[in-house]
Amino acid sequence: MTQENVVPLRRPTVPSTSAAAPEPLWREALGRELRQVRQDQARTLAEVAQRAGVSVQYLSEVERGLKEPSSEIVGAVTGALGLRLVDLTARVTRSLGRIGGPVCLAA
């Protein structure tokens, strides 16, 4: 490859707009999906929390995106919901893919 064929890599410039909502955090998207699955199954927080071995308050905070659960907790909750981890991950990925707008780049 010759020098004239090399294209320098550049970060895409993202216009700064105050109207654009920031991308959600992973924990927020994860929590929304866990809550949606639980509600689709017509199950209570108490039932799923007991089965997963966590407190109702903690599971509620996870569902609201306030807590960053460990992989063990995510595994316990998905198991309590009868969901495979790969299926939950796919759901979260799809939900994040539907979000439009600019990507926030760390400075």
Backbone bond lengths (Angstrom), bond angles and torsions (degrees), N, CA, C in turn:
res aa  C-N    CA-C-N  psi(-1)  N-CA   C-N-CA  omega(-1)  CA-C   N-CA-C  phi
1 M - - - 1.434 - - 1.522 108.04 -
2 T 1.292 116.08 131.02 1.459 119.61 -179.92 1.514 109.92 -87.77
3 Q 1.328 114.93 162.69 1.463 121.26 -176.86 1.524 112.17 -60.70
4 E 1.338 119.41 -35.58 1.462 120.90 -177.57 1.533 112.60 -71.03
5 N 1.339 118.85 -15.51 1.458 121.92 178.41 1.530 113.63 -88.86
6 V 1.316 117.10 -6.42 1.454 120.96 -177.34 1.527 109.19 -83.77
7 V 1.315 114.78 125.75 1.465 120.59 177.93 1.516 107.78 -106.20
8 P 1.338 117.55 123.82 1.466 118.52 -179.18 1.521 110.66 -67.39
9 L 1.347 116.05 143.64 1.458 121.26 176.75 1.515 109.43 -81.25
10 R 1.321 115.85 134.29 1.457 120.78 178.63 1.509 109.41 -133.88
11 R 1.304 115.34 145.63 1.461 119.89 173.03 1.515 108.37 -70.05
12 P 1.319 116.82 138.93 1.458 117.80 176.60 1.522 109.92 -67.21
13 T 1.312 115.41 141.60 1.450 118.47 176.93 1.512 108.89 -83.97
14 V 1.296 114.68 135.84 1.463 120.89 -178.34 1.509 107.16 -115.77
15 P 1.340 117.12 121.39 1.461 118.14 178.67 1.520 110.62 -64.37
16 S 1.305 115.45 140.15 1.459 120.39 179.75 1.518 108.77 -86.87
17 T 1.336 114.94 112.74 1.454 119.56 177.68 1.502 108.72 -128.04
18 S 1.315 116.13 132.39 1.455 119.15 -179.54 1.520 111.66 -75.53
19 A 1.354 117.51 -17.31 1.460 120.93 -178.36 1.527 112.34 -78.08
20 A 1.329 117.36 -21.74 1.462 120.48 -176.82 1.526 109.59 -77.46
21 A 1.314 115.36 130.29 1.459 120.39 177.18 1.518 109.25 -77.53
22 P 1.327 118.30 140.95 1.466 119.67 178.31 1.522 110.63 -68.95
23 E 1.321 114.96 155.16 1.456 119.46 175.63 1.524 108.91 -60.72
24 P 1.331 117.12 143.75 1.469 118.38 177.61 1.523 110.57 -71.15
25 L 1.292 115.38 156.64 1.456 120.82 173.82 1.524 108.26 -75.00
26 W 1.328 115.85 157.05 1.465 120.88 178.69 1.525 110.36 -56.18
27 R 1.343 116.75 -43.98 1.465 119.87 -177.78 1.524 111.77 -62.21
28 E 1.328 117.49 -32.60 1.467 120.57 178.11 1.531 110.94 -69.44
29 A 1.331 116.16 -45.65 1.466 120.35 179.00 1.531 110.55 -65.36
30 L 1.317 116.65 -41.25 1.460 121.45 177.78 1.521 110.69 -60.85
31 G 1.319 116.86 -47.25 1.455 121.27 179.91 1.519 112.98 -60.64
32 R 1.336 116.38 -42.46 1.473 120.04 178.18 1.514 111.17 -60.27
33 E 1.329 116.64 -42.67 1.466 120.15 -179.07 1.523 111.26 -68.55
34 L 1.328 117.48 -41.14 1.468 119.46 177.50 1.523 110.66 -60.98
35 R 1.328 116.55 -44.21 1.464 120.07 179.33 1.524 110.94 -63.33
36 Q 1.332 116.70 -42.05 1.460 120.01 -179.13 1.525 111.28 -62.76
37 V 1.328 116.73 -43.87 1.471 120.24 178.50 1.526 109.88 -62.08
38 R 1.327 116.45 -45.91 1.472 120.42 -179.56 1.529 110.79 -60.60
39 Q 1.318 116.61 -44.97 1.460 120.00 -179.89 1.527 111.73 -68.31
40 D 1.332 117.42 -37.42 1.473 120.68 176.54 1.528 110.92 -60.34
41 Q 1.330 116.15 -31.28 1.463 121.27 179.01 1.528 112.22 -87.94
42 A 1.336 116.89 1.27 1.468 122.91 -178.90 1.533 111.50 54.66
43 R 1.327 115.46 43.41 1.463 121.15 -179.47 1.524 109.49 -109.66
44 T 1.304 116.05 150.17 1.462 120.86 -179.36 1.524 110.54 -87.70
45 L 1.342 113.93 160.19 1.461 119.44 173.60 1.525 110.22 -57.64
46 A 1.334 115.85 -43.88 1.461 120.41 -177.00 1.523 111.60 -60.89
47 E 1.311 116.32 -43.05 1.465 120.08 -178.98 1.524 111.43 -63.54
48 V 1.319 116.04 -48.36 1.474 119.87 -177.55 1.528 110.41 -68.79
49 A 1.331 117.10 -41.32 1.463 120.54 179.45 1.526 111.16 -60.71
50 Q 1.328 116.64 -45.32 1.463 120.00 179.73 1.523 110.48 -61.33
51 R 1.300 116.07 -45.66 1.465 120.02 -178.86 1.528 112.57 -65.37
52 A 1.351 115.78 -32.91 1.473 120.38 179.49 1.532 112.29 -83.51
53 G 1.327 116.48 -14.06 1.465 119.43 -179.66 1.521 113.62 79.99
54 V 1.332 116.72 29.80 1.463 121.39 177.39 1.528 108.21 -125.86
55 S 1.324 116.37 165.58 1.465 118.85 178.72 1.525 109.94 -77.30
56 V 1.316 114.77 156.13 1.464 120.74 177.67 1.523 109.38 -61.25
57 Q 1.325 116.66 -42.53 1.460 120.70 -179.50 1.527 110.72 -60.91
58 Y 1.333 116.70 -44.15 1.462 119.78 -179.17 1.526 110.44 -64.03
59 L 1.327 118.02 -45.84 1.461 120.58 179.52 1.529 110.62 -61.59
60 S 1.322 117.25 -39.35 1.455 120.84 177.15 1.530 110.89 -61.09
61 E 1.326 116.12 -42.67 1.471 120.23 179.02 1.523 111.46 -66.40
62 V 1.317 117.17 -36.04 1.468 120.89 176.24 1.525 109.35 -64.40
63 E 1.325 116.95 -47.00 1.464 120.94 -179.41 1.525 112.33 -62.41
64 R 1.319 117.06 -31.12 1.467 120.54 179.47 1.517 112.55 -87.27
65 G 1.337 117.52 1.31 1.461 121.13 177.90 1.507 114.00 76.09
66 L 1.325 117.32 20.45 1.460 121.30 -178.75 1.518 112.87 -91.35
67 K 1.317 116.94 -23.37 1.465 122.21 179.84 1.519 109.57 -116.72
68 E 1.320 114.92 145.12 1.467 122.49 176.00 1.528 106.53 -98.66
69 P 1.337 118.17 96.00 1.458 119.48 -174.63 1.527 112.43 -72.48
70 S 1.326 115.29 149.32 1.469 120.16 175.40 1.528 108.72 -71.11
71 S 1.302 115.89 166.75 1.466 119.94 178.12 1.525 110.64 -63.69
72 E 1.336 116.76 -31.41 1.463 120.03 177.97 1.526 111.11 -65.76
73 I 1.328 116.66 -41.10 1.462 120.74 179.00 1.522 109.98 -67.46
74 V 1.318 117.07 -44.19 1.474 120.21 178.13 1.524 109.40 -59.18
75 G 1.320 117.29 -43.49 1.460 121.17 178.09 1.517 112.39 -62.27
76 A 1.329 116.66 -41.26 1.469 120.44 179.77 1.525 111.25 -66.14
77 V 1.328 116.98 -42.42 1.466 120.52 -178.89 1.529 110.62 -69.76
78 T 1.332 117.50 -42.81 1.472 118.38 178.08 1.520 110.16 -63.35
79 G 1.336 117.35 -39.20 1.455 120.36 176.86 1.516 111.78 -62.70
80 A 1.338 116.65 -41.20 1.459 121.03 178.69 1.526 111.61 -64.03
81 L 1.324 115.93 -27.79 1.463 120.86 178.48 1.529 112.33 -89.44
82 G 1.331 116.78 -3.13 1.462 120.16 -177.83 1.518 112.33 69.88
83 L 1.315 115.28 31.45 1.461 122.28 -176.32 1.521 109.20 -115.94
84 R 1.305 116.61 140.81 1.465 119.90 174.73 1.523 109.11 -81.83
85 L 1.316 116.18 146.34 1.458 121.22 -179.99 1.524 111.46 -57.34
86 V 1.319 117.06 -40.10 1.464 120.15 -179.53 1.534 110.83 -63.92
87 D 1.335 117.34 -34.38 1.460 120.04 178.20 1.526 111.19 -69.95
88 L 1.330 116.79 -40.37 1.458 120.10 177.03 1.528 109.98 -62.84
89 T 1.323 116.32 -45.15 1.460 120.43 179.63 1.524 111.06 -60.02
90 A 1.320 117.13 -41.16 1.462 120.81 177.86 1.527 111.38 -63.62
91 R 1.321 117.13 -40.64 1.473 121.29 177.97 1.519 110.62 -62.18
92 V 1.338 117.13 -45.06 1.455 120.93 179.90 1.533 110.00 -63.68
93 T 1.319 116.31 -43.27 1.458 120.72 179.38 1.520 111.13 -60.60
94 R 1.334 117.26 -44.62 1.468 120.32 178.12 1.519 111.20 -62.32
95 S 1.321 116.90 -41.82 1.472 119.30 -178.89 1.529 110.91 -65.30
96 L 1.314 117.54 -39.20 1.458 120.49 177.88 1.526 111.12 -69.01
97 G 1.325 117.16 -32.75 1.465 121.11 178.93 1.509 113.39 -67.55
98 R 1.329 117.14 -21.81 1.470 120.78 179.25 1.516 112.82 -81.83
99 I 1.310 117.04 -9.77 1.464 120.35 -176.78 1.514 108.62 -82.74
100 G 1.298 116.35 128.03 1.459 121.33 178.93 1.526 110.94 -98.50
101 G 1.281 115.44 -178.67 1.457 120.77 176.87 1.505 112.24 101.09
102 P 1.329 115.01 178.78 1.464 119.58 -176.36 1.518 112.79 -73.00
103 V 1.299 114.87 155.46 1.462 121.86 175.28 1.510 107.14 -91.09
104 C 1.297 117.37 132.39 1.465 121.46 178.61 1.525 108.31 -84.80
105 L 1.309 116.31 119.18 1.459 121.05 178.93 1.517 109.41 -97.21
106 A 1.300 115.35 135.86 1.475 119.90 177.61 1.511 109.15 -69.74
107 A 1.287 115.58 142.24 1.474 120.24 -178.88 1.501 111.14 -80.07
